[in-house]
Amino acid sequence: MRWVLTAACATLLSFALAPAADAKGCIKGAIVGGVAGHVAGHGKLGAAAGCVVGHHEANKAGKAKAQAPSGQK
């Protein structure tokens, strides 16, 4: 029973000290990748790859939006 309490405290402490994650695109990519991976027989691998690709695409779109010229008058 003591190890359960120790594991729970360690998990809570790690979440409390971890920096905030920026998961733009990860959730959508993980869902799409998980479904595609499930069809291919590798659901978890597809979800992980989908998260990486989705995050990359969201960052790329964010940079393009930041560099777009604003409407000048």
BAVEX-548556 format. One record per residue: residue number from 1; x, y, z of N, C-alpha, C in turn. Coordinates in pm, 1 decimal. Layout:
BEGIN
<NUM; <X; Y; Z>; <X; Y; Z>; <X; Y; Z>>
...
END
This chain:
BEGIN
<1; <82.1; -119.6; 0.0>; <0.0; 0.0; 0.0>; <86.2; 125.6; 0.0>>
<2; <200.7; 117.9; 63.3>; <287.8; 233.4; 71.3>; <341.6; 272.8; -66.7>>
<3; <369.6; 172.6; -151.2>; <423.7; 202.6; -284.0>; <318.9; 270.6; -370.9>>
<4; <190.0; 241.4; -349.3>; <83.5; 307.4; -424.8>; <80.6; 456.0; -389.0>>
<5; <90.0; 485.5; -260.6>; <91.5; 623.9; -215.0>; <215.4; 696.7; -266.8>>
<6; <329.0; 629.8; -265.5>; <452.8; 688.7; -316.7>; <441.8; 717.3; -466.2>>
<7; <387.0; 623.6; -542.3>; <370.9; 643.2; -686.5>; <273.6; 756.6; -716.1>>
<8; <164.6; 764.7; -639.6>; <67.2; 871.9; -659.5>; <128.9; 1007.8; -629.0>>
<9; <205.2; 1015.7; -521.5>; <270.5; 1142.7; -485.7>; <374.0; 1182.6; -590.7>>
<10; <449.0; 1086.4; -640.6>; <549.3; 1116.3; -743.1>; <482.9; 1163.4; -872.3>>
<11; <371.0; 1103.4; -908.4>; <298.4; 1145.1; -1028.8>; <243.9; 1286.1; -1013.2>>
<12; <182.0; 1314.5; -901.0>; <127.8; 1448.6; -878.0>; <238.5; 1553.4; -874.8>>
<13; <350.1; 1519.4; -815.0>; <462.2; 1612.2; -808.9>; <519.0; 1639.6; -947.2>>
<14; <526.7; 1536.2; -1030.9>; <579.5; 1556.7; -1166.3>; <487.0; 1644.3; -1248.7>>
<15; <355.0; 1629.3; -1230.2>; <260.9; 1715.0; -1302.2>; <266.4; 1858.5; -1251.2>>
<16; <288.0; 1874.7; -1122.2>; <291.6; 2008.3; -1064.3>; <415.9; 2086.1; -1108.4>>
<17; <527.4; 2015.8; -1128.6>; <651.9; 2083.4; -1162.9>; <677.5; 2091.3; -1313.4>>
<18; <598.2; 2022.3; -1392.5>; <619.7; 2021.3; -1537.3>; <572.8; 2153.4; -1597.8>>
<19; <644.7; 2203.2; -1698.0>; <599.4; 2325.8; -1764.4>; <473.7; 2298.2; -1845.1>>
<20; <399.6; 2402.2; -1872.7>; <276.4; 2388.4; -1950.5>; <310.1; 2342.0; -2091.8>>
<21; <233.9; 2248.3; -2142.0>; <258.1; 2194.2; -2275.4>; <179.4; 2272.9; -2379.3>>
<22; <237.3; 2288.3; -2495.3>; <171.3; 2353.8; -2606.5>; <131.7; 2244.1; -2704.7>>
<23; <6.9; 2202.3; -2699.7>; <-37.4; 2086.1; -2775.5>; <-120.5; 2123.2; -2897.6>>
<24; <-87.8; 2234.7; -2960.9>; <-162.2; 2273.2; -3080.2>; <-148.3; 2165.9; -3187.0>>
<25; <-258.9; 2117.2; -3235.0>; <-258.5; 2019.4; -3342.6>; <-235.6; 1876.7; -3298.0>>
<26; <-189.0; 1856.6; -3177.2>; <-154.9; 1721.3; -3131.9>; <-279.0; 1634.9; -3115.6>>
<27; <-383.2; 1687.8; -3056.6>; <-502.6; 1608.3; -3030.7>; <-567.4; 1564.6; -3162.1>>
<28; <-586.2; 1658.3; -3252.9>; <-646.8; 1624.9; -3381.6>; <-559.8; 1526.0; -3458.6>>
<29; <-430.1; 1547.6; -3459.5>; <-338.2; 1457.2; -3528.3>; <-335.3; 1319.3; -3465.2>>
<30; <-343.5; 1314.2; -3332.0>; <-342.9; 1185.1; -3263.9>; <-468.8; 1105.5; -3294.9>>
<31; <-581.2; 1174.0; -3306.3>; <-706.1; 1104.7; -3339.4>; <-699.4; 1047.6; -3480.1>>
<32; <-659.2; 1131.3; -3574.7>; <-649.8; 1085.3; -3713.6>; <-544.5; 975.5; -3727.3>>
<33; <-428.6; 995.0; -3666.1>; <-322.3; 894.8; -3672.3>; <-359.9; 765.8; -3602.5>>
<34; <-433.9; 775.8; -3492.2>; <-477.5; 657.0; -3421.1>; <-575.1; 574.4; -3502.4>>
<35; <-666.7; 641.9; -3571.7>; <-761.9; 569.6; -3656.2>; <-688.8; 504.0; -3772.7>>
<36; <-601.2; 579.6; -3837.3>; <-526.1; 522.5; -3949.8>; <-435.7; 409.5; -3902.3>>
<37; <-373.3; 426.1; -3787.4>; <-287.8; 321.7; -3733.0>; <-366.9; 198.8; -3692.4>>
<38; <-488.7; 219.7; -3642.8>; <-573.4; 106.9; -3605.2>; <-608.5; 22.2; -3726.9>>
<39; <-636.4; 89.5; -3838.1>; <-667.6; 18.2; -3961.5>; <-546.2; -63.0; -4006.9>>
<40; <-427.2; -6.9; -3987.9>; <-304.3; -75.7; -4028.7>; <-254.1; -173.3; -3921.9>>
<41; <-315.8; -173.4; -3803.5>; <-274.5; -264.8; -3697.6>; <-174.5; -206.2; -3600.2>>
<42; <-152.7; -76.7; -3605.3>; <-56.4; -11.1; -3515.8>; <-117.9; 117.6; -3461.1>>
<43; <-222.9; 104.3; -3380.9>; <-297.0; 220.6; -3332.4>; <-215.7; 316.8; -3249.1>>
<44; <-137.6; 265.8; -3153.7>; <-60.6; 354.5; -3066.0>; <51.2; 424.4; -3141.4>>
<45; <114.3; 353.4; -3230.1>; <220.9; 413.5; -3310.0>; <163.1; 521.3; -3402.8>>
<46; <47.3; 493.7; -3459.9>; <-18.5; 592.0; -3546.2>; <-59.7; 715.7; -3469.8>>
<47; <-108.1; 698.7; -3347.2>; <-147.5; 812.8; -3265.6>; <-27.0; 898.8; -3229.6>>
<48; <83.9; 835.1; -3195.7>; <205.2; 910.8; -3161.7>; <256.8; 986.6; -3283.5>>
<49; <260.3; 920.6; -3397.3>; <307.5; 986.8; -3519.0>; <211.5; 1098.5; -3559.9>>
<50; <81.9; 1074.8; -3545.3>; <-16.9; 1177.4; -3578.1>; <-3.2; 1300.4; -3491.1>>
<51; <28.4; 1280.0; -3364.9>; <49.0; 1392.1; -3273.1>; <168.3; 1475.8; -3318.2>>
<52; <276.5; 1409.7; -3355.1>; <397.2; 1480.9; -3398.6>; <369.3; 1559.4; -3526.4>>
<53; <304.9; 1494.8; -3622.3>; <275.9; 1561.2; -3749.7>; <176.7; 1675.2; -3729.5>>
<54; <73.4; 1652.5; -3649.4>; <-25.2; 1757.5; -3623.2>; <36.3; 1878.3; -3555.2>>
<55; <125.4; 1854.4; -3460.1>; <193.1; 1964.7; -3391.1>; <282.8; 2041.7; -3488.2>>
<56; <352.0; 1969.9; -3575.0>; <438.5; 2033.4; -3674.1>; <356.4; 2120.2; -3769.8>>
<57; <246.2; 2067.5; -3818.2>; <161.8; 2142.8; -3910.8>; <101.1; 2266.2; -3843.9>>
<58; <62.0; 2255.3; -3717.0>; <6.9; 2370.4; -3645.3>; <113.2; 2478.2; -3627.5>>
<59; <236.3; 2438.8; -3597.7>; <344.5; 2536.8; -3584.7>; <372.9; 2604.7; -3718.4>>
<60; <371.1; 2526.0; -3825.4>; <396.8; 2581.3; -3958.6>; <287.4; 2681.7; -3996.7>>
<61; <162.7; 2648.4; -3967.2>; <52.4; 2739.4; -3997.2>; <60.7; 2865.8; -3911.3>>
<62; <101.7; 2850.0; -3787.1>; <116.0; 2965.7; -3698.8>; <225.3; 3060.5; -3744.8>>
<63; <336.5; 3005.6; -3792.1>; <444.8; 3090.8; -3842.8>; <403.1; 3162.7; -3969.9>>
<64; <331.1; 3093.5; -4057.4>; <284.7; 3155.6; -4182.4>; <185.5; 3268.1; -4151.0>>
<65; <100.6; 3247.1; -4053.9>; <2.6; 3350.1; -4016.0>; <72.2; 3470.3; -3954.4>>
<66; <177.9; 3447.6; -3876.6>; <251.6; 3556.2; -3813.8>; <329.5; 3639.5; -3915.5>>
<67; <374.2; 3574.1; -4024.8>; <454.0; 3644.1; -4124.7>; <369.0; 3707.3; -4234.2>>
<68; <239.6; 3676.7; -4236.2>; <152.4; 3732.0; -4340.5>; <142.6; 3883.8; -4322.8>>
<69; <148.7; 3955.5; -4434.7>; <138.1; 4101.9; -4424.8>; <-2.9; 4141.0; -4379.4>>
<70; <-6.0; 4233.9; -4286.6>; <-137.1; 4280.8; -4238.7>; <-190.9; 4384.5; -4336.3>>
<71; <-319.5; 4406.4; -4329.4>; <-383.4; 4503.2; -4420.5>; <-335.0; 4644.5; -4391.6>>
<72; <-261.7; 4702.9; -4486.1>; <-210.6; 4838.5; -4466.8>; <-303.7; 4935.7; -4536.2>>
<73; <-320.5; 5053.3; -4475.0>; <-408.9; 5155.4; -4531.8>; <-328.6; 5267.7; -4589.9>>
END
